[in-house]
Amino acid sequence: MQGGGSTAVLLLHGIGGGRSIWGDAASGTSRALAEAGYRAVAVDLPGYGDSAAMGAPDLAAMVAGVRAVIAAQIDAAARRVVLLGHSMGGMVAQELVALDAAGVDGLVLTCTSASFGKADGAWQAQFLAERLAPLDAGVGMAGMADRLVPGLVSPSASPEARAQARAVMGRVPEATYRAALRAIADFDRREALAAIRVPTLLLAAEHDRTAPPEVMQRMAARIADSEFVCLPNAGHIANVEAPAAFNDAILDFLQRHFPVA
């Protein structure tokens, strides 16, 4: 945890991440929030980092883990809680709110979607087979990162951003990555979007091919009074590739809806 204040912002990472993605070596989001007067709580979802002992993740376990952190923050005197979820973390945030929105005062959904694949399941099956094949062939997570990161950043991404994204993904346990892929394969909360009743920012990236801006714009159209922002010159890992613009967009939203007392 970094910072104090009465608003806790829980930072939920993507499938190839971990709480280190929010640190100074990557996005610097935790520090930016703390310096602005917010309580930044970077979470390792089950199976990742310091939560690896909790076992392989599934969506229910991830939601339960986040719910426990919310309870702990409220006990620590935070009056308001905002969930900031990137990619898979955004799906976890949506799942939690769809099941029980109690204790959640705001949402920031970044580079994510409200469903994974298509209703018939064929796309998901093909995606899983293609994504798992390199691991089955023994390339390991470092090899997967080398293969995937170029498609997750914009053409203009810096070598430093690419290297940091590869380093973070390379540290994800292979068993966790496999389980997390399967955990989100059936995710679909499109029908729950209209029930969201808290201030919500949907933050997209111009070159994101995983969660394209038009997908996030359609999500925003279904959430009452939500805001949509698209970051230029960034891809799916926008928090690492364009950290200043990413953090500025989040702080602008927070300072308007959850001003520091």
C-alpha positions as MATLAB code, in Angstrom:
seq = 'MQGGGSTAVLLLHGIGGGRSIWGDAASGTSRALAEAGYRAVAVDLPGYGDSAAMGAPDLAAMVAGVRAVIAAQIDAAARRVVLLGHSMGGMVAQELVALDAAGVDGLVLTCTSASFGKADGAWQAQFLAERLAPLDAGVGMAGMADRLVPGLVSPSASPEARAQARAVMGRVPEATYRAALRAIADFDRREALAAIRVPTLLLAAEHDRTAPPEVMQRMAARIADSEFVCLPNAGHIANVEAPAAFNDAILDFLQRHFPVA';
ca = [
       0.000    0.000    0.000;
       1.166    3.524   -0.760;
      -0.315    6.782    0.459;
      -3.221    7.495    2.735;
      -6.465    9.397    2.519;
     -10.061    8.275    2.666;
     -10.269    6.847   -0.862;
      -8.582    3.495   -1.480;
      -7.854    2.621   -5.102;
      -7.393   -1.114   -5.604;
      -5.135   -1.842   -8.570;
      -5.965   -5.109  -10.340;
      -3.500   -6.402  -12.919;
      -3.933   -8.306  -16.167;
      -3.255  -11.927  -16.999;
       0.409  -11.343  -17.791;
       1.004   -9.052  -14.848;
       1.156   -8.854  -11.097;
       1.124   -6.012   -8.629;
       4.634   -4.989   -9.736;
       3.058   -3.649  -12.932;
       1.888   -0.647  -10.883;
       5.326    0.092   -9.414;
       7.866    2.715  -10.358;
       9.731    0.434  -12.763;
       6.589   -0.063  -14.831;
       3.620    2.348  -14.733;
       4.320    4.331  -11.563;
       0.563    4.356  -10.914;
       0.866    3.554   -7.209;
       3.191    6.490   -6.601;
       1.099    8.868   -8.735;
      -2.019    8.013   -6.743;
      -0.246    8.310   -3.402;
       1.274   11.670   -4.265;
      -2.203   12.925   -5.213;
      -3.585   11.952   -1.801;
      -5.100    8.549   -2.541;
      -4.432    5.196   -0.908;
      -3.004    2.945   -3.644;
      -3.429   -0.771   -2.948;
      -1.771   -2.935   -5.608;
      -3.202   -6.451   -5.444;
      -1.607   -9.745   -6.464;
      -4.541  -11.833   -7.652;
      -4.547  -15.507   -6.530;
      -1.683  -17.442   -8.090;
       0.382  -14.316   -8.736;
       3.336  -12.904   -6.807;
       2.762  -12.827   -3.071;
      -0.593  -14.592   -3.527;
       0.905  -17.624   -5.262;
       0.349  -19.744   -2.152;
      -3.415  -19.297   -2.609;
      -3.209  -21.719   -5.535;
      -4.236  -21.500   -9.173;
      -6.717  -18.730   -9.922;
     -10.268  -19.000  -11.049;
     -12.682  -16.098  -11.361;
     -14.446  -16.873   -8.085;
     -11.131  -16.994   -6.211;
     -10.014  -13.718   -7.740;
     -13.280  -12.007   -6.789;
     -13.081  -13.398   -3.260;
      -9.506  -12.173   -2.917;
     -10.436   -8.658   -3.993;
     -13.488   -8.660   -1.724;
     -11.205   -9.499    1.230;
      -8.942   -6.577    0.360;
     -11.964   -4.250    0.179;
     -13.028   -5.350    3.647;
      -9.531   -4.760    4.984;
      -9.377   -1.263    3.513;
     -12.739   -0.290    4.967;
     -11.521   -1.514    8.339;
      -8.464    0.670    7.809;
     -10.760    3.742    7.695;
     -11.100    4.235    3.958;
     -14.560    5.681    3.390;
     -14.549    5.009   -0.348;
     -13.159    2.239   -2.545;
     -12.466    2.463   -6.273;
     -11.551   -0.605   -8.324;
      -9.036    0.028  -11.106;
      -8.767   -3.046  -13.294;
      -6.528   -3.547  -16.313;
      -7.477   -6.239  -18.853;
      -8.251   -9.382  -16.783;
      -8.329   -7.152  -13.708;
     -11.132   -5.196  -15.358;
     -13.062   -8.425  -15.818;
     -12.554   -9.288  -12.151;
     -13.871   -5.837  -11.207;
     -16.956   -6.284  -13.399;
     -17.599   -9.764  -12.007;
     -17.368   -8.506   -8.433;
     -19.770   -5.624   -9.052;
     -22.204   -7.852  -10.948;
     -22.338  -10.294   -8.022;
     -22.409   -7.705   -5.247;
     -21.557   -4.036   -5.644;
     -21.494   -3.365   -1.894;
     -18.394   -1.489   -0.831;
     -17.461   -0.342   -4.347;
     -17.852    3.383   -4.944;
     -16.217    3.742   -8.341;
     -14.740    1.847  -11.287;
     -11.860    2.454  -13.667;
     -11.874   -0.181  -16.402;
      -8.790   -0.043  -18.601;
      -8.014   -1.964  -21.786;
     -10.654   -4.572  -20.976;
     -13.954   -5.922  -22.250;
     -17.292   -7.131  -20.912;
     -16.984  -10.586  -22.474;
     -14.353  -12.977  -23.735;
     -14.870  -14.307  -27.242;
     -18.181  -15.316  -28.739;
     -21.270  -17.042  -27.405;
     -20.790  -20.380  -29.211;
     -17.502  -21.126  -27.463;
     -15.653  -22.071  -30.644;
     -13.551  -18.922  -30.659;
     -12.554  -19.430  -27.035;
     -11.522  -23.022  -27.684;
      -9.365  -22.001  -30.632;
      -7.853  -19.101  -28.692;
      -6.928  -21.321  -25.752;
      -5.413  -23.951  -28.025;
      -3.321  -21.377  -29.875;
      -2.245  -19.559  -26.720;
      -1.324  -22.738  -24.817;
       0.447  -24.492  -27.694;
       3.789  -22.674  -27.178;
       3.730  -23.555  -23.468;
       2.933  -27.147  -24.331;
       5.985  -27.048  -26.614;
       8.141  -25.919  -23.695;
       8.906  -22.266  -24.472;
       8.143  -21.216  -20.876;
       6.756  -17.876  -19.753;
       9.823  -15.915  -20.819;
       9.388  -17.316  -24.320;
       5.676  -16.519  -24.232;
       6.454  -12.945  -23.246;
       8.853  -12.602  -26.173;
       6.127  -13.814  -28.506;
       3.178  -11.876  -27.090;
       4.473   -8.475  -26.005;
       5.095   -7.136  -29.542;
       1.378   -7.568  -30.238;
       0.369   -5.915  -26.975;
       2.096   -2.574  -27.536;
       1.839    0.101  -30.193;
       4.279    0.310  -33.105;
       5.991    3.266  -31.401;
       6.486    1.593  -28.010;
       9.896    2.258  -26.509;
      12.432   -0.542  -26.023;
      12.237    0.128  -22.272;
       8.454   -0.381  -22.196;
       8.737   -3.576  -24.217;
      11.463   -4.906  -21.948;
       9.510   -4.108  -18.781;
       6.366   -5.784  -20.094;
       8.366   -8.882  -21.031;
      10.010   -8.973  -17.611;
       6.703   -8.800  -15.730;
       5.029  -11.432  -17.897;
       8.055  -13.679  -17.710;
       7.723  -13.836  -13.926;
       4.141  -15.156  -13.993;
       4.097  -18.836  -12.962;
       3.198  -20.978  -15.950;
       0.516  -22.860  -14.003;
      -1.066  -19.544  -13.017;
      -1.094  -18.269  -16.592;
      -2.700  -21.471  -17.846;
      -5.362  -21.412  -15.137;
      -6.094  -17.706  -15.587;
      -6.627  -18.170  -19.330;
      -9.201  -20.855  -18.658;
     -10.777  -18.797  -15.868;
     -11.684  -15.908  -18.146;
     -12.591  -17.965  -21.229;
     -16.285  -18.043  -20.250;
     -16.468  -14.499  -18.905;
     -19.495  -12.554  -20.114;
     -20.979   -9.678  -18.133;
     -22.387   -7.634  -21.011;
     -25.906   -7.795  -19.611;
     -24.676   -6.513  -16.234;
     -23.249   -3.258  -17.600;
     -26.565   -1.417  -17.418;
     -26.808   -2.189  -13.696;
     -23.577   -0.348  -12.830;
     -24.520    2.666  -10.733;
     -21.177    4.101   -9.638;
     -18.933    6.659  -11.382;
     -17.100    4.710  -14.077;
     -14.199    5.545  -16.379;
     -13.496    3.370  -19.386;
      -9.921    3.982  -20.499;
      -8.967    2.563  -23.890;
      -5.826    2.719  -26.017;
      -5.635    3.612  -29.702;
      -3.619    0.568  -30.813;
      -5.140   -2.008  -28.462;
      -6.009   -5.088  -30.519;
      -6.999   -7.140  -27.475;
      -9.656   -4.732  -26.163;
     -10.141   -2.313  -29.085;
     -11.390    1.222  -28.370;
     -14.646    0.578  -30.206;
     -15.384   -2.333  -27.869;
     -14.833   -0.176  -24.808;
     -16.888    2.637  -26.317;
     -19.812    0.235  -26.692;
     -19.372   -0.719  -23.043;
     -19.485    2.938  -22.060;
     -22.729    3.395  -23.979;
     -24.366    0.782  -21.746;
     -23.167    2.223  -18.411;
     -25.177    5.238  -17.288;
     -23.185    8.456  -16.971;
     -19.855    6.705  -17.605;
     -16.866    8.382  -19.218;
     -14.828    7.102  -22.158;
     -11.251    8.165  -22.851;
      -8.929    6.773  -25.522;
      -5.169    7.210  -25.101;
      -3.313    7.896  -28.354;
      -0.124    6.089  -29.371;
      -0.537    3.199  -26.934;
      -1.475   -0.474  -27.069;
      -2.973   -2.988  -24.665;
      -0.309   -2.477  -22.000;
      -0.962    1.260  -21.981;
      -0.112    1.589  -18.295;
       3.485    0.596  -19.070;
       3.771    2.081  -22.531;
       2.249    5.508  -21.797;
       2.339    5.795  -17.997;
       2.128    9.581  -17.770;
      -0.979    9.831  -19.965;
      -2.492    6.759  -18.305;
      -1.999    8.105  -14.779;
      -3.137   11.611  -15.713;
      -6.422   10.279  -17.130;
      -7.085    8.289  -13.967;
      -6.245   11.183  -11.651;
      -8.466   13.550  -13.621;
     -11.382   11.149  -13.144;
     -10.668   10.537   -9.461;
     -10.185   14.184   -8.586;
     -13.557   15.076  -10.099;
     -15.552   12.212   -8.571;
     -13.562   11.421   -5.422;
     -11.801   14.638   -4.412;
      -9.221   14.441   -1.679;
     -10.563   16.013    1.501;
];
